[in-house]
Amino acid sequence: MDYILIALKVIVGLSILNVWLVQNKKPTRWRGGNATTIIEEFKVYGLPVWFCYVVGTLKVLLALLLMASIWEPMLQQPSAIGLGALLLGSITMHIKIGDPAYKSFPAALFCLMCAFIAFGPQFF
């Protein structure tokens, strides 16, 4: 179980960091509407640009904390719940603008992973 949790933390953490720090100005098939950057995506959602920076800062911080929880377990649940909540927001925005379901897939997958990281160990 420990190895599965570590793998999930690394997968989620590095994926979030990749999206927000490496791929943020590149088009991907997962962007909302016809956006080609994260800033454009937030505009498509009808959200202000400053909110993109707030969400990005929170996601990067929580991703780092999630990976740090490999060594400091007390960070595991709060960081996974925080990221999960932000990912639910991503899914909601895709639905709001009528995106096809596949565009929500990464957020939904990582949200499920975060739920497992936060609550799964209590049940297994």
N, C-alpha and C positions, 0 to 999 in steps of 0.2 A: 504493500500500500504506500509506503514512504516513497518508493521510486516512481510510482504513478503520480503522486502529488507533486513531486519535484519536476517531473516531465511536464505536467500540466502548467505549473507555474512558469517554467521557462518558455513553453510554447506561447502562452497568453502574454507574458511580459514582453518577450522579444517581438511578437507580432504587433502589439500596441506601439512599441517604440519604433518599429519599422514604418508603420502607417503614419505616425505623427512626426517623426524626425527624418526619415529617409524618403518616403513616398509622398509626402505632403503636397508637393508641387507637381506631381506626375499624375496623368490620367490613369484610372483603373476601371475595370468593369463594375466595381462595387459602389462607385460614387453616386450620390443622389442625383436624380434628374439627368441632365446632360453636363454636369459639372466636370471640370478637368483638374481642379485643385480643391483642397479642403476649404479654403476661403470661399471659393465659388459654391461649394456644396452647402455651406451654411447660409449663403445668400439665397440659394434655391429653396432652402427650408424656411426662409423668411426670418432668419435669425440675424442679429447684428454681428459685425465682424469681431467686436470686442468679446462676444460670447464664445467665438471660436478659440480665442486665446485662453479664456478661462477653462473651457472644456479640455483643450489640449494640455494645458499645464496640469490639470487634475489627472488626466489619463496617464501622462508621462510619470508624474509623481507616484500614482497608485501602481503603475506597472513596475516601477523600481522597487517600491515597498513590497509588492507581491513576490518579486524575485529575492528580495532581502529576507523574506519570511522563510526561505530555505534554511537560513541560519538563525533567525529570530522568530520562532513560531507564533509569538503573540501578535505579529503583524499580519498573519495569514487571513483571519476572518475579516478584520476591518478593510483590508485592501481588496480582497475578493468581493466583498459586498459593495464597496464603493465603485469598483470597476463594473460589476454587474449592473448596478443602478444606471451608470452612464451608458452602458451598452443597451439597456432597455430604452433609454432615451433615443439612441441611434435607430433602433428598430421602429420606434414610434414615429420618428421623423420620416423614415422611408414610407411608412404606411400613410402618413399625413399627405404626402405629395403624390401618392398613387404609384410608387415605384413597383416594378415586378418583384415578386417574392425573392427571387435569387439574389437581388441586391442586398437584402437583409441577412442572407445566409451567414457571412462571417461574424456579424454582430451577434446573431442568435447562437451560433456555435460557441463563441467565446463567452457569451453570457451563461450558457449551460455549463461550460467548464468552470467559470467562476462560482456558480452555484454549487457544483460538486466540491471545489476546493474549500468553499466556506462551510458547507454543511455535510458533505459526504462522509468525512472521517468519523462523524458522530454515529453513523449508521453501520459502518463496516468494521 
